[in-house]
């Protein structure tokens, strides 16, 4: 990845904040007690807080529901245009969060205005062609195969054994990726999202997978999402196709896995769901919707950049400042939660889990994620109705990513059952 030339920085030193009020977006509590931390940040700093990313990189974290609505509803003022960033001179080439924050590239994720709409007009119609019935059938088959691999043991780690491989294997079918490449692709995306020392190398591996996939489909189109993207009208370069494929695949993998695993965790640890675990469809609906409010898989979305100096709440935002969308924090803003006293969100979809506005997750992509996650949960509970946690709930650890909110593992026990093809 490369950054813009330093001379293109609109405001080289535009980020202004009192150093004593900066909140580091790292540390144990960020990964073990995130919601309490957000409450404290909101209490001490208000709905827009000065924060610091790894390496001392400054940003603004938007925590307020109303402020989130303002930012996501104003793409001209807060575009997803990383070339505006006034911190480029301070970003090391090997900064581990660069793959998630982004660099200037022609894609659906990092373009603004007409250029963004051009990419959306190619990606969204292709997503709309996905047959939801066939998608559910494939998701059921993959879920059964995964459960068959561990159901005879009476114990499993539902993250490594089920939640993480399920979406990537379904995506492999959807995109036309050879199934044998699924595990390696999943490892690359996970390493990239976790933002560690190997994130840049993993990003390169991820790109290579998508370049290979594009070359395959250009040479031999098939009945898959990539071929449908290639068939859409409009002139796109190979780089643009690869970048859009990376955006679609990354958005469809770990967030879906985390939605699934956070829902199962809620059903295993919350007494409200204890009596409904045995395949209760309504309990799955309730758990999945509650997770989008209380435990959103996309905890922080990077990002937006201010197109000019402006004010957000009582905060002065300078041109080129990075705004991090605290989706999970906004969903728990007490200003919009006063009417919710029992933790129930039945029928309420006014959350920011899929973002909002022009840059929201495309609706057909939301449907795909919901179908995969819901099917996985239902098959799991049907096959293993007495599943239970194997460790105390308080010992569970969150994913190390600053942006995603899943679990590193979810150990469970259950009565061993026969695999569909016999004991494993």
C-alpha positions, 0 to 999 in steps of 0.5 A: 500500500502507498499513501498520497504524497505528503504535499497533497495533505490538505491540513498537515497538522489539522488534528487538534485535541487536548492531549489529556483527554485522548482515549487509547483504543487499545488495552485489556478492557477494550477487548473484555469490557467494551460496552462499559468502556464506551459508557465511561468514554461517553460520560467523560468525553461526550458523544464525540471523543478524541481517541488514539489508534495504535502508533499514536494516530489520532482520530475522533470516535463518534459514540452518540446516536444522533451524531452518528445519524448526522455523520452517516447522513452527510456523505458530502461533509463526511465522505469515505475518502481516505485521500482527505486524511490529514495524517498521511505524513505520520502514517508508517508504511507498515502501520498494522491498521492500514488494511482496515482504515484504508488507502486511496484505491478505486473500490466501492469502499473507498470512493465518494460521490459519483465514483462510489455510486458507479461501483455500487451500481455494479456490485449491488445488482450482482448481489441481488441475483443471489437465490436466497433458497439456494443460499439457505440450502448450501448454508445448511449443507455446510453447517451439517458438514462442519457439525459432523466433524466434531459432533461425536466428540461431545466438545468443540470450539464453536469459533474455530470449528463452526462460526469462522469456517461456515461463512467463508465456505458459503462465500466460496460457493457464492463467489466461485472460489475453489473450496480448497482455498477457503481455509487459507482465505479465512486465515488471511482475512482474520489476520488482517482484521485483527490488526497485528504485526502480520496484518499487512502481509495478510492483506497481500495474501488476501489480494492474491486470492482475489486476483487469482479468482478474477483471472479464473472467472474472466477465463471461464465465467460461471454461475457465481457472483464474480461472473455476474459482477463481470457481466454488469454494464460499465468499464472497470479495471482489474484493480477495481474488480479485485478491490470490490471483491475484497470489500464484498468478501471481507464484509461477508466473512468475519462480521457474519461469523461474529454475528453468529457466535455472539448470538449463540453466546447470548443464548448460552449465557442469558437466562431469557433464552435458556428454555428456548435453546432446543431449536426455538426459531423465535429465540434465534430471531430475538437473539440475532436482533438483540446482538445487533443492538447490544453486541454489534459485530461491527463495533467500530467502522473506519472511517469518514474524513471531514471534507472541511472544518465543521462542528459535531456536537460541541467538537471542532472537527478539522478538515481531513480529520478521521472519524471512527464510527462507533456503531456499537457505542451509538446503539447503546446511547442512553438518549435513544434507549430510555424506552428499552427497560428489559433489553428487548428489541423485538421488531426494532431495526433502527440500529447502526449495525450495518451503518446507515446512509449512502455507505450502508451495507447494501441490503442484499448483502445484509440478507445474505449475512442474515441467511448464513448466520441464522441457518448456522444457528438453527442447524446447530441447535437442531443437531446439538440441543443440549449444548452448553458452555464449557468454561465460565462466561466471564472467562470468554475473551473478545477478538483482538481487532479494534473494529470487530467484536467477536470471540476468540473462542467459544468452548462448548460441551454437549451429548455426543451424537451420530454424524449424518454419515456415522460417528466421526 
